[in-house]
Amino acid sequence: MKKLIFLLALTFSLGGYSQNEMLFERANEAYAAGEFEKAVENYEQILANGETSAALHYNLGNAYYRLDRVAPSIYHYEKALQLNPGDEDARNNLVFAKNMAIDAIGEEAKGGFWGIFSRSTSAFTAAGWGWIAIFCMLLFVVFFLVYYFSRRTTTKRLLFIGSMFFLVMAIASAVVGFTKDSLQQESSFAIVFTEQVEVKSEPSPRAGEAFLLHEGAKVKITENFQDWVEIELPNGSRGWMQENDLKKL
């Protein structure tokens, strides 16, 4: 019975994977034919099926950009960069998409140690650094075992140095991955999806207007209160807006 359940689960999972592959191919064909609405529909269906990847979000960003949909294109380029920080195509296209937005907000400036840390570790995500740590730890074990059973002094010395190098790399990569993950959890960003939003001075529809934002603006969420969120802009401006006016990254 357990074997039957396993086989059925495997069949359905493979079927879902094949369906997503087919949808991805259809979406790519529709995009190449200039049928951008159809491409978006198929890409979004893949997301609805629980599948996600940097390539999927990148293609979605391209399709929405072709449809002059500012907020969704920026959102999906940002998601692609979250999953693959080294994707230069997504980074360049994000610049073009932001040029369509009304609000020229810019990015939050990161200075000092954390700015250097962010730039120097941007090649991989937190999960990516985790995998590097695991790979280096495996190499450490291999080098150390060969060192342990080796008889030649010169070889033992080189193997010991190599094993210590990979041990240090494993620890450093794990620390970087953990730090990046902690920073990502502390910093929550979102894209404004409503055409125009009155950002309030307090979490109330009767509160005074602090400033206006338009679709495509990237904001930092600093606090939640019922169905309101407090946002902060790179220039330090703060205000409250309703949560359904934006989409969290």
Backbone as CSV, one residue per row, in Angstrom:
resi,resn,N_x,N_y,N_z,CA_x,CA_y,CA_z,C_x,C_y,C_z
1,MET,0.829,-1.205,0.000,0.000,0.000,0.000,0.864,1.256,0.000
2,LYS,1.898,1.242,0.854,2.795,2.403,0.909,3.496,2.605,-0.424
3,LYS,3.876,1.459,-1.062,4.544,1.554,-2.357,3.610,2.149,-3.399
4,LEU,2.330,1.772,-3.357,1.343,2.294,-4.291,1.167,3.798,-4.100
5,ILE,1.079,4.238,-2.846,0.932,5.671,-2.557,2.138,6.435,-3.073
6,PHE,3.345,5.866,-2.870,4.571,6.521,-3.343,4.557,6.658,-4.864
7,LEU,4.153,5.578,-5.554,4.123,5.605,-7.018,3.110,6.615,-7.534
8,LEU,1.953,6.677,-6.873,0.942,7.651,-7.278,1.444,9.076,-7.062
9,ALA,2.083,9.330,-5.920,2.617,10.667,-5.633,3.684,11.045,-6.650
10,LEU,4.542,10.068,-6.992,5.590,10.320,-7.974,4.999,10.627,-9.339
11,THR,3.956,9.888,-9.714,3.297,10.107,-11.003,2.707,11.497,-11.092
12,PHE,2.002,11.906,-10.018,1.387,13.231,-10.029,2.435,14.333,-10.039
13,SER,3.535,14.144,-9.303,4.572,15.172,-9.265,5.239,15.307,-10.621
14,LEU,5.510,14.155,-11.280,6.095,14.194,-12.612,5.127,14.808,-13.610
15,GLY,3.832,14.513,-13.423,2.821,15.098,-14.302,2.767,16.595,-14.154
16,GLY,2.872,17.077,-12.895,2.867,18.513,-12.651,4.084,19.175,-13.256
17,TYR,5.254,18.483,-13.136,6.482,19.029,-13.700,6.369,19.125,-15.214
18,SER,5.835,18.074,-15.849,5.670,18.073,-17.302,4.707,19.172,-17.733
19,GLN,3.643,19.369,-16.948,2.675,20.407,-17.273,3.327,21.781,-17.208
20,ASN,4.145,22.020,-16.189,4.825,23.303,-16.069,5.818,23.522,-17.200
21,GLU,6.509,22.442,-17.585,7.434,22.543,-18.722,6.681,22.915,-19.995
22,MET,5.527,22.292,-20.199,4.711,22.557,-21.381,4.190,23.996,-21.367
23,LEU,3.754,24.453,-20.177,3.279,25.831,-20.053,4.397,26.825,-20.339
24,PHE,5.613,26.501,-19.852,6.761,27.388,-20.066,7.086,27.500,-21.557
25,GLU,7.042,26.369,-22.253,7.304,26.367,-23.695,6.227,27.164,-24.444
26,ARG,4.965,26.961,-24.055,3.870,27.709,-24.685,4.030,29.210,-24.456
27,ALA,4.406,29.559,-23.230,4.579,30.972,-22.894,5.707,31.581,-23.718
28,ASN,6.809,30.851,-23.853,7.940,31.347,-24.640,7.558,31.513,-26.115
29,GLU,6.791,30.558,-26.622,6.342,30.638,-28.016,5.408,31.833,-28.207
30,ALA,4.513,32.046,-27.249,3.589,33.185,-27.331,4.356,34.499,-27.275
31,TYR,5.357,34.558,-26.421,6.173,35.777,-26.310,6.897,36.054,-27.631
32,ALA,7.483,35.006,-28.208,8.200,35.163,-29.476,7.271,35.609,-30.599
33,ALA,5.992,35.211,-30.508,5.002,35.588,-31.524,4.377,36.954,-31.241
34,GLY,4.769,37.582,-30.161,4.219,38.892,-29.819,2.901,38.827,-29.078
35,GLU,2.492,37.626,-28.662,1.247,37.459,-27.906,1.562,37.534,-26.403
36,PHE,1.806,38.749,-25.935,2.331,38.935,-24.586,1.299,38.627,-23.500
37,GLU,0.027,38.903,-23.764,-1.029,38.579,-22.796,-1.096,37.068,-22.577
38,LYS,-1.001,36.323,-23.673,-1.045,34.862,-23.585,0.193,34.341,-22.859
39,ALA,1.329,34.963,-23.128,2.563,34.561,-22.447,2.436,34.772,-20.941
40,VAL,1.907,35.936,-20.550,1.711,36.233,-19.131,0.790,35.209,-18.489
41,GLU,-0.278,34.869,-19.179,-1.256,33.909,-18.648,-0.599,32.567,-18.343
42,ASN,0.261,32.106,-19.256,0.922,30.813,-19.058,1.994,30.879,-17.970
43,TYR,2.765,31.962,-17.960,3.784,32.112,-16.906,3.133,32.183,-15.530
44,GLU,2.029,32.936,-15.427,1.333,33.076,-14.144,0.743,31.737,-13.688
45,GLN,0.332,30.921,-14.647,-0.210,29.604,-14.304,0.869,28.731,-13.676
46,ILE,2.104,28.860,-14.161,3.215,28.106,-13.580,3.437,28.527,-12.138
47,LEU,3.375,29.845,-11.885,3.511,30.343,-10.511,2.374,29.820,-9.639
48,ALA,1.168,29.791,-10.195,0.011,29.288,-9.445,0.162,27.808,-9.120
49,ASN,0.926,27.083,-9.940,1.172,25.662,-9.696,2.243,25.432,-8.631
50,GLY,2.808,26.521,-8.116,3.800,26.397,-7.050,5.235,26.355,-7.527
51,GLU,5.452,26.545,-8.820,6.805,26.527,-9.376,7.338,27.952,-9.457
52,THR,8.615,28.141,-9.128,9.220,29.464,-9.227,10.688,29.328,-9.584
53,SER,11.204,30.323,-10.287,12.620,30.339,-10.653,12.970,31.735,-11.121
54,ALA,14.251,32.030,-11.151,14.701,33.343,-11.623,14.324,33.536,-13.094
55,ALA,14.462,32.477,-13.900,14.139,32.571,-15.325,12.655,32.850,-15.546
56,LEU,11.809,32.209,-14.735,10.365,32.414,-14.855,9.997,33.862,-14.541
57,HIS,10.519,34.398,-13.438,10.220,35.786,-13.077,10.819,36.767,-14.092
58,TYR,11.986,36.446,-14.607,12.602,37.308,-15.622,11.738,37.381,-16.878
59,ASN,11.270,36.219,-17.349,10.414,36.194,-18.543,9.091,36.913,-18.294
60,LEU,8.538,36.742,-17.091,7.304,37.448,-16.741,7.526,38.956,-16.747
61,GLY,8.659,39.378,-16.198,8.994,40.796,-16.213,9.071,41.332,-17.633
62,ASN,9.681,40.558,-18.531,9.781,40.976,-19.934,8.401,41.097,-20.582
63,ALA,7.541,40.106,-20.317,6.204,40.118,-20.917,5.384,41.309,-20.412
64,TYR,5.429,41.560,-19.114,4.701,42.705,-18.564,5.282,44.025,-19.071
65,TYR,6.596,44.074,-19.243,7.227,45.292,-19.761,6.722,45.594,-21.173
66,ARG,6.582,44.537,-21.977,6.073,44.711,-23.348,4.635,45.212,-23.350
67,LEU,3.910,44.916,-22.279,2.513,45.360,-22.160,2.407,46.715,-21.443
68,ASP,3.555,47.326,-21.165,3.594,48.620,-20.458,2.952,48.535,-19.077
69,ARG,3.073,47.376,-18.451,2.562,47.190,-17.091,3.718,47.456,-16.131
70,VAL,3.757,48.641,-15.587,4.922,49.093,-14.821,5.164,48.260,-13.574
71,ALA,4.161,48.213,-12.686,4.343,47.547,-11.388,4.693,46.061,-11.532
72,PRO,3.939,45.277,-12.331,4.280,43.846,-12.433,5.660,43.600,-13.035
73,SER,6.061,44.418,-14.008,7.380,44.209,-14.616,8.484,44.465,-13.596
74,ILE,8.375,45.553,-12.828,9.369,45.845,-11.793,9.373,44.752,-10.736
75,TYR,8.182,44.336,-10.332,8.064,43.299,-9.300,8.786,42.018,-9.709
76,HIS,8.552,41.565,-10.930,9.125,40.282,-11.352,10.622,40.381,-11.640
77,TYR,11.096,41.531,-12.102,12.544,41.700,-12.234,13.203,41.664,-10.858
78,GLU,12.559,42.289,-9.874,13.084,42.270,-8.508,13.103,40.836,-7.966
79,LYS,12.045,40.070,-8.234,11.988,38.682,-7.776,13.088,37.847,-8.450
80,ALA,13.322,38.109,-9.738,14.382,37.386,-10.447,15.740,37.658,-9.809
81,LEU,15.969,38.899,-9.400,17.242,39.261,-8.771,17.344,38.710,-7.349
82,GLN,16.227,38.545,-6.679,16.254,37.895,-5.365,16.742,36.456,-5.487
83,LEU,16.287,35.765,-6.529,16.636,34.361,-6.725,17.999,34.189,-7.393
84,ASN,18.395,35.187,-8.177,19.697,35.138,-8.859,20.294,36.538,-8.893
85,PRO,20.970,36.948,-7.815,21.504,38.319,-7.720,22.502,38.674,-8.819
86,GLY,23.116,37.677,-9.439,24.108,37.954,-10.468,23.540,38.075,-11.869
87,ASP,22.228,38.088,-12.013,21.587,38.157,-13.336,21.655,39.589,-13.865
88,GLU,22.633,39.857,-14.717,22.823,41.213,-15.247,21.701,41.614,-16.194
89,ASP,21.124,40.655,-16.931,20.012,40.979,-17.834,18.814,41.491,-17.037
90,ALA,18.495,40.816,-15.937,17.380,41.256,-15.091,17.675,42.619,-14.475
91,ARG,18.924,42.828,-14.072,19.305,44.116,-13.469,19.177,45.258,-14.487
92,ASN,19.639,45.002,-15.714,19.557,46.039,-16.751,18.113,46.325,-17.139
93,ASN,17.299,45.268,-17.280,15.900,45.457,-17.655,15.117,46.142,-16.543
94,LEU,15.518,45.901,-15.298,14.868,46.579,-14.172,15.055,48.088,-14.273
95,VAL,16.217,48.515,-14.732,16.474,49.954,-14.910,15.513,50.535,-15.935
96,PHE,15.311,49.819,-17.052,14.382,50.286,-18.085,12.949,50.339,-17.548
97,ALA,12.572,49.314,-16.782,11.216,49.275,-16.229,10.999,50.430,-15.254
98,LYS,12.005,50.721,-14.441,11.872,51.820,-13.480,11.767,53.170,-14.172
99,ASN,12.303,53.273,-15.373,12.180,54.524,-16.121,10.735,54.815,-16.523
100,MET,9.887,53.769,-16.536,8.469,53.974,-16.857,7.685,54.479,-15.650
101,ALA,8.248,54.276,-14.448,7.549,54.677,-13.229,7.574,56.191,-13.068
102,ILE,6.535,56.729,-12.455,6.436,58.175,-12.250,7.371,58.637,-11.143
103,ASP,7.433,57.873,-10.053,8.239,58.270,-8.896,9.689,57.827,-9.078
104,ALA,10.602,58.793,-9.121,12.031,58.493,-9.208,12.584,58.395,-7.792
105,ILE,12.366,57.234,-7.177,12.717,57.079,-5.764,14.170,56.661,-5.582
106,GLY,14.658,55.797,-6.454,16.022,55.311,-6.300,16.093,54.167,-5.306
107,GLU,17.303,53.759,-4.997,17.533,52.650,-4.078,18.068,53.165,-2.755
108,GLU,17.825,52.382,-1.710,18.340,52.726,-0.399,19.866,52.618,-0.401
109,ALA,20.522,53.704,-0.029,21.986,53.720,-0.017,22.507,52.945,1.193
110,LYS,23.403,52.006,0.924,24.001,51.221,2.004,25.472,51.607,2.116
111,GLY,25.809,52.230,3.204,27.185,52.657,3.414,27.856,51.853,4.502
112,GLY,29.142,52.147,4.732,29.874,51.505,5.801,30.057,50.017,5.576
113,PHE,30.186,49.302,6.693,30.468,47.868,6.640,29.378,47.097,5.912
114,TRP,28.084,47.392,6.227,26.990,46.625,5.637,26.878,46.879,4.141
115,GLY,27.252,48.076,3.693,27.257,48.345,2.258,28.309,47.518,1.543
116,ILE,29.515,47.456,2.132,30.587,46.643,1.560,30.200,45.167,1.583
117,PHE,29.610,44.727,2.702,29.182,43.330,2.829,28.148,42.976,1.763
118,SER,27.171,43.852,1.581,26.105,43.587,0.608,26.653,43.489,-0.807
119,ARG,27.544,44.413,-1.175,28.094,44.408,-2.532,29.024,43.223,-2.773
120,SER,29.824,42.874,-1.780,30.810,41.810,-1.960,30.203,40.411,-1.928
121,THR,28.987,40.276,-1.402,28.342,38.954,-1.324,27.124,38.852,-2.231
122,SER,26.965,39.804,-3.141,25.742,39.855,-3.960,25.712,38.801,-5.067
123,ALA,26.828,38.089,-5.284,26.865,37.102,-6.370,25.928,35.933,-6.101
124,PHE,25.657,35.632,-4.816,24.815,34.495,-4.467,23.772,34.909,-3.432
125,THR,22.672,34.172,-3.414,21.654,34.364,-2.386,22.126,33.712,-1.094
126,ALA,21.329,33.878,-0.024,21.655,33.227,1.247,21.709,31.710,1.074
127,ALA,20.749,31.169,0.311,20.737,29.722,0.055,21.965,29.295,-0.746
128,GLY,22.368,30.137,-1.693,23.554,29.844,-2.500,24.809,29.746,-1.652
129,TRP,24.957,30.688,-0.707,26.105,30.631,0.198,26.033,29.391,1.089
130,GLY,24.830,28.971,1.429,24.660,27.751,2.207,25.161,26.525,1.453
131,TRP,24.837,26.466,0.158,25.301,25.335,-0.653,26.813,25.354,-0.813
132,ILE,27.392,26.549,-0.931,28.854,26.662,-1.015,29.485,26.136,0.273
133,ALA,28.876,26.463,1.419,29.378,25.988,2.710,29.360,24.458,2.769
134,ILE,28.265,23.860,2.286,28.156,22.391,2.293,29.212,21.762,1.384
135,PHE,29.390,22.349,0.194,30.371,21.833,-0.764,31.788,21.917,-0.190
136,CYS,32.124,23.060,0.426,33.454,23.227,1.022,33.658,22.264,2.197
137,MET,32.612,22.022,2.962,32.724,21.075,4.075,32.989,19.654,3.567
138,LEU,32.339,19.285,2.472,32.585,17.965,1.881,34.034,17.846,1.405
139,LEU,34.545,18.916,0.772,35.938,18.909,0.326,36.892,18.833,1.518
140,PHE,36.529,19.509,2.597,37.344,19.428,3.815,37.440,17.981,4.305
141,VAL,36.307,17.292,4.348,36.279,15.900,4.810,37.139,15.020,3.902
142,VAL,37.005,15.208,2.585,37.785,14.407,1.631,39.278,14.654,1.822
143,PHE,39.678,15.929,1.860,41.088,16.262,2.016,41.633,15.730,3.337
144,PHE,40.825,15.862,4.399,41.311,15.426,5.712,41.474,13.909,5.772
145,LEU,40.546,13.179,5.160,40.647,11.715,5.152,41.869,11.253,4.366
146,VAL,42.096,11.885,3.219,43.278,11.518,2.421,44.547,11.883,3.184
147,TYR,44.532,13.043,3.854,45.675,13.452,4.686,45.933,12.419,5.790
148,TYR,44.865,11.968,6.423,44.980,11.058,7.559,45.625,9.723,7.150
149,PHE,45.272,9.234,5.961,45.775,7.923,5.536,47.030,8.022,4.676
150,SER,47.447,9.235,4.357,48.645,9.404,3.535,49.902,9.134,4.362
151,ARG,50.983,8.702,3.691,52.234,8.379,4.380,53.355,9.371,4.048
152,ARG,53.294,10.010,2.931,54.360,10.929,2.514,54.205,12.259,3.240
153,THR,55.295,12.768,3.804,55.265,13.986,4.615,54.842,15.201,3.798
154,THR,55.414,15.369,2.628,55.087,16.534,1.784,53.620,16.515,1.384
155,THR,53.146,15.350,1.002,51.735,15.213,0.608,50.815,15.501,1.786
156,LYS,51.178,14.989,2.953,50.363,15.224,4.156,50.282,16.716,4.464
157,ARG,51.407,17.431,4.318,51.423,18.858,4.614,50.491,19.616,3.667
158,LEU,50.585,19.298,2.371,49.732,19.973,1.387,48.253,19.650,1.612
159,LEU,47.960,18.389,1.908,46.573,17.984,2.137,46.008,18.631,3.397
160,PHE,46.860,18.767,4.423,46.407,19.412,5.659,46.090,20.887,5.419
161,ILE,46.963,21.562,4.673,46.716,22.976,4.346,45.429,23.106,3.540
162,GLY,45.261,22.195,2.559,44.042,22.232,1.742,42.791,21.993,2.559
163,SER,42.840,21.042,3.478,41.668,20.746,4.309,41.314,21.916,5.211
164,MET,42.345,22.573,5.780,42.083,23.743,6.631,41.504,24.907,5.827
165,PHE,41.981,25.048,4.586,41.457,26.111,3.715,39.962,25.911,3.469
166,PHE,39.577,24.671,3.122,38.166,24.405,2.846,37.316,24.481,4.102
167,LEU,37.896,24.162,5.256,37.160,24.305,6.515,36.853,25.773,6.790
168,VAL,37.875,26.627,6.597,37.672,28.077,6.800,36.646,28.610,5.804
169,MET,36.737,28.164,4.550,35.784,28.612,3.531,34.366,28.171,3.878
170,ALA,34.221,26.951,4.402,32.901,26.442,4.776,32.301,27.275,5.898
171,ILE,33.116,27.570,6.907,32.624,28.375,8.036,32.273,29.785,7.579
172,ALA,33.153,30.390,6.759,32.914,31.755,6.279,31.654,31.818,5.424
173,SER,31.463,30.842,4.540,30.278,30.831,3.671,29.003,30.652,4.483
174,ALA,29.077,29.803,5.521,27.905,29.600,6.381,27.548,30.880,7.120
175,VAL,28.561,31.599,7.602,28.327,32.865,8.307,27.718,33.906,7.367
176,VAL,28.252,33.983,6.144,27.717,34.932,5.154,26.263,34.603,4.831
177,GLY,25.985,33.316,4.597,24.617,32.909,4.284,23.651,33.208,5.410
178,PHE,24.056,32.915,6.634,23.204,33.186,7.800,22.963,34.680,7.960
179,THR,24.015,35.483,7.773,23.887,36.942,7.910,22.967,37.518,6.846
180,LYS,23.134,37.059,5.597,22.277,37.551,4.518,20.822,37.177,4.767
181,ASP,20.585,35.959,5.243,19.223,35.520,5.534,18.603,36.370,6.641
182,SER,19.385,36.679,7.671,18.887,37.511,8.773,18.557,38.910,8.301
183,LEU,19.416,39.472,7.435,19.182,40.819,6.912,17.934,40.857,6.034
184,GLN,17.726,39.803,5.239,16.550,39.738,4.369,15.265,39.661,5.183
185,GLN,15.311,38.935,6.295,14.121,38.819,7.136,13.815,40.133,7.854
186,GLU,14.860,40.879,8.196,14.659,42.159,8.876,14.164,43.226,7.913
187,SER,14.562,43.142,6.652,14.194,44.151,5.654,13.135,43.587,4.717
188,SER,11.931,44.098,4.820,10.826,43.664,3.968,10.480,44.766,2.980
189,PHE,10.544,44.447,1.687,10.262,45.432,0.648,9.020,45.036,-0.140
190,ALA,8.443,46.010,-0.820,7.228,45.770,-1.602,7.173,46.740,-2.763
191,ILE,6.357,46.399,-3.753,6.129,47.255,-4.920,4.698,47.753,-4.886
192,VAL,4.520,49.054,-5.095,3.174,49.644,-5.135,2.486,49.210,-6.428
193,PHE,1.280,48.637,-6.318,0.548,48.145,-7.486,-0.648,49.029,-7.846
194,THR,-1.042,49.933,-6.977,-2.144,50.838,-7.278,-1.630,52.030,-8.076
195,GLU,-2.435,52.495,-9.033,-1.992,53.569,-9.931,-1.523,54.798,-9.162
196,GLN,-2.272,55.204,-8.151,-1.880,56.339,-7.310,-2.368,56.099,-5.886
197,VAL,-1.487,56.318,-4.919,-1.814,56.052,-3.523,-1.525,57.284,-2.679
198,GLU,-2.493,57.642,-1.830,-2.257,58.686,-0.835,-1.670,58.034,0.408
199,VAL,-0.416,58.314,0.665,0.237,57.773,1.859,-0.143,58.671,3.037
200,LYS,-0.677,58.051,4.076,-1.223,58.795,5.206,-0.178,58.979,6.318
201,SER,-0.405,59.997,7.147,0.478,60.252,8.288,0.211,59.281,9.433
202,GLU,-0.973,58.655,9.443,-1.357,57.678,10.457,-2.150,56.558,9.791
203,PRO,-2.239,55.394,10.430,-2.983,54.277,9.830,-4.497,54.446,9.945
204,SER,-5.007,55.434,9.247,-6.444,55.721,9.264,-6.817,56.442,7.975
205,PRO,-7.960,56.089,7.364,-8.379,56.781,6.132,-8.687,58.258,6.364
206,ARG,-8.913,58.652,7.630,-9.206,60.059,7.928,-7.948,60.874,8.233
207,ALA,-6.793,60.210,8.271,-5.545,60.906,8.580,-5.115,61.790,7.421
208,GLY,-4.249,62.746,7.713,-3.762,63.660,6.682,-2.813,62.966,5.714
209,GLU,-2.720,63.544,4.522,-1.856,62.977,3.494,-0.404,63.366,3.753
210,ALA,0.478,62.351,3.772,1.908,62.614,3.956,2.582,62.889,2.609
211,PHE,2.280,62.042,1.632,2.798,62.233,0.272,2.087,61.258,-0.651
212,LEU,2.312,61.411,-1.944,1.697,60.545,-2.955,2.725,59.566,-3.511
213,LEU,2.255,58.367,-3.827,3.084,57.393,-4.520,2.301,56.843,-5.704
214,HIS,3.045,56.348,-6.703,2.410,55.791,-7.899,2.916,54.373,-8.134
215,GLU,2.225,53.667,-9.010,2.556,52.258,-9.259,4.010,52.098,-9.693
216,GLY,4.598,51.035,-9.210,5.985,50.744,-9.551,6.981,51.194,-8.506
217,ALA,6.544,52.019,-7.548,7.459,52.499,-6.512,7.840,51.354,-5.577
218,LYS,9.121,51.280,-5.246,9.609,50.266,-4.307,9.732,50.900,-2.925
219,VAL,9.105,50.282,-1.935,9.097,50.835,-0.586,9.570,49.784,0.413
220,LYS,10.028,50.263,1.556,10.445,49.380,2.644,9.356,49.361,3.705
221,ILE,8.913,48.174,4.095,7.876,48.035,5.126,8.557,47.983,6.494
222,THR,8.169,48.889,7.371,8.790,48.963,8.693,7.864,48.503,9.811
223,GLU,6.533,48.501,9.559,5.598,48.114,10.623,4.262,47.711,10.025
224,ASN,3.549,46.840,10.713,2.211,46.410,10.298,1.204,46.744,11.383
225,PHE,0.029,47.209,10.953,-1.053,47.479,11.901,-2.379,47.173,11.221
226,GLN,-2.997,46.052,11.616,-4.244,45.578,10.994,-4.028,45.477,9.485
227,ASP,-4.802,46.172,8.656,-4.616,46.086,7.211,-3.813,47.265,6.664
228,TRP,-3.040,47.905,7.548,-2.180,49.023,7.165,-0.717,48.621,7.351
229,VAL,0.158,49.242,6.559,1.605,49.049,6.726,2.286,50.415,6.730
230,GLU,3.277,50.537,7.588,4.091,51.753,7.564,5.236,51.528,6.578
231,ILE,5.454,52.494,5.712,6.499,52.367,4.703,7.548,53.460,4.893
232,GLU,8.732,53.177,4.375,9.822,54.150,4.424,10.478,54.227,3.050
233,LEU,10.769,55.442,2.611,11.464,55.660,1.347,12.953,55.860,1.605
234,PRO,13.794,55.708,0.567,15.234,55.894,0.757,15.623,57.262,1.318
235,ASN,14.787,58.285,1.071,15.100,59.626,1.596,14.670,59.809,3.053
236,GLY,14.133,58.750,3.664,13.737,58.811,5.064,12.276,59.130,5.292
237,SER,11.522,59.487,4.236,10.098,59.798,4.381,9.330,58.555,4.805
238,ARG,8.402,58.744,5.750,7.597,57.626,6.248,6.118,57.957,6.178
239,GLY,5.307,56.923,6.063,3.864,57.104,6.055,3.172,55.757,6.074
240,TRP,1.846,55.804,6.093,1.043,54.587,6.170,0.199,54.418,4.914
241,MET,0.069,53.182,4.456,-0.793,52.876,3.324,-1.433,51.518,3.558
242,GLN,-2.537,51.271,2.874,-3.219,49.993,3.041,-2.440,48.883,2.346
243,GLU,-2.436,47.727,2.998,-1.610,46.609,2.537,-1.989,46.127,1.150
244,ASN,-3.272,46.227,0.786,-3.703,45.718,-0.518,-3.300,46.634,-1.681
245,ASP,-2.642,47.770,-1.383,-2.161,48.659,-2.444,-0.770,48.284,-2.921
246,LEU,-0.150,47.291,-2.284,1.189,46.894,-2.674,1.337,45.377,-2.665
247,LYS,2.443,44.918,-3.198,2.727,43.480,-3.255,4.129,43.251,-2.727
248,LYS,4.219,42.431,-1.673,5.509,42.199,-1.015,6.431,41.350,-1.876
249,LEU,7.698,41.715,-1.843,8.715,40.962,-2.571,9.152,39.729,-1.777
